[in-house]
Amino acid sequence: MAQITLSNLRHSYSPNPSGDADYALKKIDLTWNDGGAYALLGPSGCGKSTLLNIISGLLVPSEGKILFDDQDVTSLPPAQRNIAQVFQFPVIYDTMTVYDNLAFPLRNRGRDEATVKERVTAIAEMLEVTDMLTTRAANLSPDNKQKISMGRGLVRQDVNVVMFDEPLTVIDPHLKWKLRSKLKELHQRVKATMIYVTHDQTEALTFADQVVVMQEGEIVQIGTPVELFERPAHTFVGHFIGSPGMNVLPCDVRDGGAFFGDELIRLEGPVQSNADGAAEIGIRPEFVSVSGNGSGLDAKVRKVADVGRHKVVEAMAGDRRIHAILEGDAPNAGDSIKLAFKQSQTRLYKDGWLASTPGEGVQ
């Protein structure tokens, strides 16, 4: 295992980049600690697979360095980086048994058969495939094939990092939760450095201790799942994480307050003195309350979705859509309602970036 450091990293597929728009990855400085579980999360085209390929050695970055511990591996090919990679589609040999598939990475490196048997047996037990060891891989279900692909990445003990590139994309939804749980359990047992690339927030948040959220080649926030949900550093993070995502409303900042139309919206605390740019209010649907009268924004219910554990109310305040998540009774479509925001969870953003700070005594 290794600590992985990305220093002043940038990458462009253009031979002569002239500005940020020409870079698939903009400036990145990042350290992943030895033995951690990390996720790269973002939409298609945000640069996460490019970054993964640079770490693995499939791409050489236009600028910057990659360090494994203190060793500069920037120019080393994949074979010299001691990495294991699990891809979207299982990489296994259908004509081999499960045992031989798991043994292959070790035999390929000249390990003795006693070591091979010990490691294969241990990994098979962790993956709960011991009873399949004599089965040909061609006869396995898709989820078990992906298990074996994961096992091939974990069976070696000399790897610096195990990387997963959208490994559950082709797995049936009802089996995904099993593999997610198994992968988390495997990390806790083998303590290898693992990096998981996905566009699926559920996969990222259930697997990783730290999530790196990317947008358009930039890292917009690094944090625990709780930090990303409770305090998004950027409106993109608030919108991308959560279902539905954070409500983002344009506002005017004047007289020390934020106004949506003529309505004063009380924020979590003071606005940062150095914050400039277009102002927006961010509030998650979980912290929006609905009433038939009283104080708050005037709105009209557009629709209500019952998702089992709670109801999602979609309302229009003027021409702006606002979501609220409610437990118990909910209004009906067409009802006129009042929307109130929990002050401690109502934040100001300037040009997308968090621009308010928590205030003492705010509830």
N, C-alpha and C positions, 0 to 999 in steps of 0.2 A: 504494500500500500504506500501511498505517497501524498504529501501535501502538494496541491497543484496551484501554481501562481501564474496568472496572466498579467503581463506588464506592458502598458502602453500599446495594447493590441489594436490594430485596425486591419481591415481587409477589403480590397476592391477587386472585382472581376475585370475591371477596366485596366488596360496596360498603362494608361496615363490619366489617373483620377485628378480632377481639378477642384473638387469641393466635396462637402459632406454627402451630397446627393449621389455621388459616384461610389460611395462606400457601402457595401452590404453590412459591414460591421464598423461602427464608429468607435471612438476611443473607449477601451475597456481595461479597467484595472480591477482585478478580482483574485481572491485567495480562497481556495477550498481546503479545509483542514483534513488531515489524515484520518480516515475512518468515518467521515461524515456521509450523510445521505442528502443529496442535493437534487433539485429539479430545475430545469430550464423550461419556463412556461411562456407561451405566447402564440399568437395566431400564425398561420402559414405565411411565410415570407418575411418573418421578423428577424431572421438571422440565427436562430437557435441551432439548426442543423449545420450551418456554416461554421459556427463556433465549435460544435462537436467534432466536425471533420478536421478542424485545426488542432484540437487537443489530441485527436487520434493519429495525426500525421498524414491524413489523406490530402490536406491542403497546407501549404506554407503561407503564413500570413504576410500581407504586404508590409506591415510594420509591427514592431514589438517582439516580445519574447514569451515563450512558454517554459516554465520551470517545473520539473518534478523533484520535490524537495529542493536541493540547491543545484541540481543539474539542469543546464540549458539544453532542452530537447527540440528546440525550434526547427532545426534542420534535419533531425533524425527521422528516418522512415518508420512506418508503423511497427515493423518487425522488431525494431530496437527500443521500443517504448514500453514493452511489457504491459499491454493493455488487453482487455477483453471487451468485445462489443456484441450486444444483442440487438438484432434488427427487427423491423416491423414484421417481416416474414421469417419464420423459423429457419435457421441455418443448421440443418442436420442431414445425415446421410440415410436415405430411406432404405437402402439395402442392408444397412448394419442394424444390429440389435441396439436396444437402449444402452446396455452396458458398454458396447464398443463405441457408441457415439460419445458417451461421457468420458471414456478412456482415451479417445483419440488425441485431445490436446496434450495429455501427459505422455503418451507413447511417442507423439511427434517430437517431443523434447527429450526423449531417451530415458524416461523414468523407468525404474525397475518395476516388475509386475507386482511385487508386494506393496509398493507405494501406490501403484495404480489401483489395486484392489481396495486398499484402505480408503483412498480418497473417493473413488466411485461409490463405494458402499455408504460412506458418510453423506455424500451429496444426495444420493438416491433416497436415503432415509429422510433428509431434510425436505426433499421435494415430494415425498410420499409416493415414490414410483418404484419402490423395491420389488413389488410383485410384477413389474413390467420389464425387468432387466433383460430377460431372455426374449422379449417381444421385438419383432422387426419394427423399426420406426415408421415404416410405411403404413402400418396398421393402427397407428395412434390417432386419437382425436386431435383437432387443431390446438386445443388448450394444453394437452399433454405434449404435443410437439414443441410448443413454446416453452413449456417447463424444461424439456430436455435442452433446448437452445440456451435457456438461462443457466442450466446446470453446466453446460460446456464452458460458459464464461466464469463460473464460480469454482470449478474443480481445481484449477491451478491456484497455488498459494503464493506465487511470485508476482502476481499482477499488481501494477501500480494503481489501476483504476478499472472499474467495470462500468461500461456505459450502455445505456438502454435508449434506443432511438425509436420512439413510438411503439413499444413492444406489444401493446394490447389492442392496436387498431383493428386487427382482423379477427379478434376474439369475440364470440357471441356475448352480447351485453350481460346475460344472466350468469356467465362464467367469469366476467371481468373482476367482480368483487373478490372471488376466490383467489385469483392470481395476484391481485393487489395486496391482499392480506398475506399471501405466501411470500411475496417479494419483501414486504416490510419485515416479516419474521426472519427471512434469510439474512437481511442486513444486520439485524440485531444479534444473530448468531455468528456470522462470519466476520463482522466488523471491518469489511472492506470499504474503501472509498467508492461510492457509487454516484453516478450522475444520470439522471432520468430526463429525457427530452420528450415533451408532450405539448399538445395544444389543449388538453383536457384538464380543467382545473381540479376535478375530483381526483384524478390520478396523481397530479402533482401534490395536492394538499394532503392526501392520505399517505403518500410515500415519504416525502421529504421533511427533514428537520429545518432546512433553509430552502426557500424558493427564490429563484432569480427570474423576475418578470421582464420580458423583453418586448420592445415595440420599435419597428423600423430601424433595426440595427443597434439600438441603444438599450442599456439596462435602466429601467425606470424605478425599480425598487428591489431590494433584497431583504427578506425577512422571514419570520416564522409564519405558518399559516394563520395564526391568530393575529399577528401584526398586520398582515396584508388585508385581512378582513376588517379589523377594527379601526385601522388608521392608514388608509391608502395614501401614499405619498404623491400620487398623481391620479387624475381623473380616469386615465386609461385603466389603472389597476382596479379602481373602484368599479368601473363598468365591466371589466373582463372577469373579475372574480365576484361570485355571488349569482344567485338565480331567483329573481331578476337582479341585475347589477345595480350599483349605486345610482340614485337619481342625481342628475346634474342640471342645474337651472341657472340661466344667466341672471346677473344681478348688477345693481349699481351700489357702489360703496360711497357713502356720504354721511357727514355728521357722526362719524365713528361707528356707523352701522351698515348692514347690508340690506338692500331693499329689492324684493322681487315685485315689480310693479310699484304699487303704493304701500305694500305690506312690509313692515320691518321684520326681518328674520333674525332672531337672536342666535349668535354664533357661540361656539365652544369657549371662546376667549378672544384676546386681542389679535388684531391683524398685524403681521410682521411689518416693521417699519420700512424694510427694504423691498417690499413686495410691489411689483409693478406688473401691468399687463391686463388683459381682459379678465374680468372677475366672474366667478361662478360659485354657486353654493352646491355642496355635495352632502347628501343625506341618504343612508341606506334605507330600503323599504322596511326593514325590521324596526326602525326607529321613527316611523311615521304613524301617527294615530289618527283615527277617523271618528267623527262625531256628527250628529245631525244638526247641532247648533253650538253656539259658544264662539270662542275665539279661534283664529286660524285662517288659512287660505280658503277662499270660496272655490269649490270645484264641483264637477259633475262626473258621476261614475260612468265610465265607458263600457267596462265589462268586469266580471268577477270570475276567476278561475279557482275551482276547488281542486287542490292537489293532494288531498288526503290529510296530511298533518296540519295544514293551514290553508287559508284562502289568500289569493293574490288579487288585490283590488287595483284596477287601472283606472285612474281618474284624469280628467283634463282641467287644468287651472289656466284659463285662457287658452292659448294654443300650445301649452306645454303639458306633456304627459308625465304623470307622477304615479309611481307604484307604492302600495302599502301592503305589508304582510300582516294578516290578522288571524288570531285564533278565535274560534267561536263564531258568533253571528257576524254577518257582513251585510252591507247595503246591497241594493239591487241596481242593475243597470238603469241609468236614467235618473237616479236619485241625486239631489243636490246635497252636498256634504261640506264639512269643514275639515281641513287637514292641518294637523299640528306636528311640529318637528321637535324631537328631544334635543334640548339645547346642547348637552354635552357631546352629542354625536353629529352636530351640524357644523360643517367646516367650510372655510373659504379657500378657494383655489384661484391662483393668478396664472394665466397662460398654461393652465393644466396642473401646475405644481401647488402643493399644499402651502397656504399662506397665512394660516391662523394657528394659534397656540392655545393649549388648554388653559382655562381660567380657573382660579381657586374658587371653590364653593359652588361651581356650576353643577347642577344635577341633571 
